[in-house]
Structure formats: structure tokens, C-alpha cells
Amino acid sequence: MKKSILLFVIAVSVISNAFAQKKENGTVYIEHPAIKVVEEFVKATVSGDEQKIASFLTEDFKAFNGTTKVYNDKGTTKAAFIKSTLRYPNEMDYFSIETMPGTYPDAVEYKKDNKNNEVWVQVWSLLKGVHKATGVKLDAAAHRLYKLTKDNKIKTIVTYTNGTILDEIGASFNNRTNGKIYNHHENINTVRKATYAFEKADLDKTLSYYTDDATFADVNTDFGKSATKTEIKAAWQKFLTDFEIKSIEMVGYPDYLEYEMADGREVLSWWKFNLVRKSDKKVIVLPVHISDSFDDKGKINAEMIYYSDALLAK
């Protein structure tokens, strides 16, 4: 009995301590004058109104990159921040800043260390636009913290966002190679051998040029959907049941692209499938484009095929 009472006392003590650890340090508001100020500031940013943007900021304003690697960052001054901010409406078509779906701004009035009665507003946004010079699409999430004075002037902005899109814009001002293009290569030979084996209805030989985990996609199916090696063999067999292949002709010549970025390997090929539909003897000429991805051992590990399914339909 004593043991049970002791355990009960310990349990109550632990629970009490857990609740005792909670301590309020201010109030979070879903509606607040500071939120309205931030919303108006965002509108001025989108419209590119330099004077209005400046009117929202204190003279000692500082902006910070929340993901910077710079130790003891001193921040960006008011003038530099305005100049940087104006680049978005000036350099972007269709520029907009939208509230991220499922979120809403918060205003937080802290009690501790807040003798000046400042307010923090936090927002989650989507920045959208198309860069005028490079055509790079901006569709990026951003999180911002605004610190406002008791007079509702913005004193500090801390921005958290992914800078890779801006890096892409910067890189797009210069011409850059990304590997080599071959018109003769062993991987091109592989695609030819696989295609002509298919012409002869030798599906086992065709599939021998693919990895066991290869994926097969078709422009006529749902985006992102692909078939396995087993599934594609069944689909090809049905195709051969429905259609007689009179011949498959290469159009032009294949290209093998060996990319520097992401170590990609792709053979692009163009074909003309000369078919006869068995059910009604209709002659069909089917243009086909195939994009084959290769692993580093010379086997096809992914295939995307483009053709008009309407040409095959009755």
C-alpha cells in the first residue's frame, strides 16, 4: 500500500512539474494593427512604390537573411533593402506575393525584454513571377518576421527563403555548356538494337537492354505514372496482338546527351512505325519519339515514349 501511495505521489509530482513549466510570455493575436501595416507594406512592395515602401520603415531599419552563413551578420540598411526589394516588381512579370494556403499571419507581443512595446509579426508567403530577362519562373515559399515599433513602423525584417531560384536567375545571364552531344555512341547502338528487336516481336531480347528496375512512361497516361518491366511486357504483347508491325524506320538520327549536371545520360530518338491494325486492316503511320535514360553500365533504366494515341484508336 505504501508503495502504491508513493508511486501515486511521484506521478502527481511529475504531472504538476510538467504543468508548472509553462509560463506565459505575452500574447499572440490573429487580428492586430501591426498585421494591417505588414499587409499594406506587402502591397507597396508588389506595386513597386518606392516612397511608400520607405514610409513603412524606421530610419535605423535593418533586414537580415535568416539562412545566412555569415557570422555576426550586421544586416542590410534601409536604402540597400529598398533597392533590393524593388528588383522584384521591376525585374519580374506577373509578380505577386500571396499568403501560403493554410497559413495566416500572427502578431506577437512579448512581455519579457520588451520595454519598448515592440510587436513581432510572422507571415508565410508564396512569391510568384517570371523573370523578364531570363524567363526563370519564381514560385517560392518564404517566411518573414517583422518587428514593429509601438508607432507601427517596421524596424526589422528577417527573411527565410530558398535562394536557389535567385542563383538560377544569376547563372542564366551567361551561356554555359552542360556536357556533350554524340551522334554515334554505344548507348545509341543499344537503343537501335532494342527498337529493331521490338520490330521483330522479340520482346525478351528488347527487354534485355533494360535494367531490372527500369520504368516505362507514356505521354498518353497520367503524369508521373510508370510501368514496370513485367507490366510493359504485357502491354507490348497486347500491342503486337492488335497491330502488325510492317517496319520501323528511324527518322533523322538519334542524339546521345551526356550531361555534366546530375551526371545524366539520355538518348533521344525519332521513329516512324508502319503498322496495320489487324481488326480492320487499316494502315497506320505512327510518328514516335523516345527518350531513354541510361545508367553508368550502359543499360536503359527509364524510358519515356511520345506518340498520338488518337492515331491508333478506331
N, C-alpha and C positions, 0 to 999 in steps of 0.2 A: 504493500500500500504506500509506504514511504517512497519507494522507487517510482511509483506511478505519479505521486504528487510532485516529486522532484522533476520528472520529465515534463509534466504539465507546466510547472513554473518556468522551466527553461524555454519551453515552446512559446509561452506568453511573453517572456522577456525578449526572445528573438523577434517576434512579431512587433512588439512595442518599439524595439530599437529600429526596425525597418521603417515603421511609420514615422518615428522621431527624426529620421534622416532627411525627411522632406522639409524644405524651408522655402517660403516664397521670396522672390527677389524682384518683384514688380508685377506688371500686368500686360497681357497680350490682348490686343484689340483687333477685331475684324473690320471695324469702321473707326477711322481716326483722321483728323485734318492732315496729318503728315502723309497718309496714304494718298489723299487727293493731290497733294503737292507733287508727289512722285509720279502720279499718273499724268499730270499736266506737263511735268518735265519730260516724260517719255514722248508725249505728243509733240512737244517742241523739237525733240531730237529727230523724230521721224520726218517732220516738215523741214528740218534744216534751218530753223530760225535761230541764228547765232546770238542775237541780242536777248532773246527770250531765254535761251539756254543759260547764258551768262547771268541773267537776273535771278535764277534759282540758286546760284552758288555763292558761298561766302568768299571773301577776298583771300582767306587763308586756306581755301579748299584744297584737298589732296585726294587723288584717286590711286587705288592700289590694285595690282593684279594678284588675285588670291592664290594663283598657282605658280607664282614666280619662284625661281630658284636663287634669286638674289638675296643674300643675307642682309638683314637690317635695311630693307628697301626704304628709301626716303619718299617714295610716291611720286605722282605726277602733278605738276602745278595746274592751276585753273586754266591758264592760257594754253598750255600744252594739251590738256584734256579736251578743251573745246575744239581745238584744231583736229585732234584725233577723232572726236565724235562726229564732226561734220563730214569726215571722209565717207561715212556710211550713206547718208542721203545724197551726197554729191557724186559718189562713185558707183552707186547701186541703182539699177532699175527695180521697180516694184518693192522698194524697201519697206519693211514693216516690222514692228515689234508687237508680238501677241502674247497674251497670258498663256502659259503652258496648260493644256487641258488637265483638269483635275486638281489644279492649284489655285490659290488666292493669296493676295498679299497679307502680311501680318505687320502690325505696329507694336513694338515692344518698348515699354517704359520701365527701365530698370531702377531699382531702389539703391543698390549698392554702388558706390563710386560714381554717382551721377548728380553731383552738386549743381550742375548747370541745367538740369532737367532736359537733357537731350533725349531724342527718340530714335530708335533703330527701326527701319522699315526693310523687310526682306521680301523679295519677289522672285518668281521663277518665270522665265520668258522664253519665247522662240523668236529668234532673229531670222528674217527671211529676205531674200532679194537675189538679183542676178548681177554679177559684176559687169559693168559696162564694157570694160576693155578686154577682159579675158573670157567672159561667158561662164565663169565659175559660179555655181549655184550655192547660195548661202541658205542653209536650213539648219540652224544650230541652236542648241539649248544653252541657256545662260542663267546663272543665279547671281543676283546682286543684293548687296547690303548697302543701305543708305543711312547715314547718320545725319539727323536734322537737329538744328538748334531749337530752342524754345520759341524762336521767332519764325520757325518753319523754313529756314534756309538750309540747303544741303551743304554739309561741312565735309563729309567723307563718302566716297563710294568705293566698295570693294567688289570686284567682278571675278566670278569663277566661270570659265568657259573653256572649250576646247579650241586651241589655236591652230589646229591642222588645216582648217579651211583657209585661214589667212595665209598660212605658209604656202598653200597651193596657189592662191592668187599671186603671191610674190614670185613663185617659181614660174608661173605661166607667162611672165613678161619676156622670158628668154627661150630661144629654141634649144631643145635638148633631145639627144638621141636616147633610145631606150632598147638597145640591143641590135640584133641583126635580122635581116630577112634573107632567106635562102630560096632559090627556085629549084635546087636539087639538094636532097638530103635523105638520109636513111629513114627518117620519120615520114617523109613524103612517100618513099617507096612502100612503107608499111601501110599507109592509107590506100594506095593504089592496089596493093595485094588484097587487102581486106575487102575493098569495094568490088573487085573483079571476082573474088570468091563468092560474094553475095550474088553477083550476076549469074553465077553457075549454080546457085542454090546450095552451095556448100557452107551451111551455117556453122558447122563445127570449126572449119578452117577460118572462117571470118572471125569468129569469137576468140580464136586462139591468139589474136593480135591485141586483145584487151586484157587488162588486169582482172583478177577475180572479183574485185570490189568496184569495178567500173560502173559509172552511172550513165544513163541514156535519157536525154531530154528531147522534147519535140515542141516546136513552136506552136503547134495546134492544141497542146494540152495546157492545163493550168500552170501558171508561172510558179516555178520552184518545185514542181513535181517531176520526179525522175523514176526510171525503171531500173531494176537490177539486171544482171546478166541473164538470169533464168527467165525473168519476165519479158525481156526484149527478144529472146529466142522464140518464145511462144508468139509474140506479136509479129515477128518476121515470118514465122511459119504460116500464120494466117494470111499475111500479105501475099506470100507465094501461092497460097491456095486460091486466093481471089484474083491474082494477076499473073500473067505470063510476062516474064522479062525477055523482050526480044534482044535488047542490048542496053548497055550503059556506056555513054560517051562522056569523056572528060571535056569540059568547056574551058578554054584557055589553059592555064597551068596552075597547079597548087602553089601556095606560099607557105613556107615554114618560118614562123616568127619565134625567135629565141630572145626573150625579154631579159633585161637587166633587173628591172624591178620585180620583186616577188619570185624571181627565178622561174618565170613561166615559159612553157613550150607549147606552141599551138600550130597545127596545120589547118589552113583554110583551103577548101577545095570546092569546085563548082562542077556540076554534072547534069547530064540530060538522060533521064530514064525513059526509054522507049518501051511502053507497056501495051498489053492487050488485056482488057477486062474479060475474064472468062465467061461471065454470066451473059453478056450480050455482044461479045467480040468487038467492043469499042476500042479503037486505037487511041492511046493517050500519050502525049509527050509531057513529061513532068520535070520541070526545072528544079534542081535540088542544090542547096548549099549546105556544106557540112563543116563544122568546127570541131576538131579533135584535139583534146589536151593530152599531153604525154608526161609520163614520169621520167626519172633520170635513167631508167633502164631501157627506154625505147618502146614501152607499151602504152597503149591508149587507156587512160584512166577516167576520161569523161568525154561525152560526145553530145553535141547539140546539132540537131538537123532542122533545116528550114525548107519548107515547101508549102504549096497551097493544097490543103485537104479538099477544097471545093473541086479541084480538078479530078479527084478520084471518086467523088460522090456521084451517084446515079441522078 
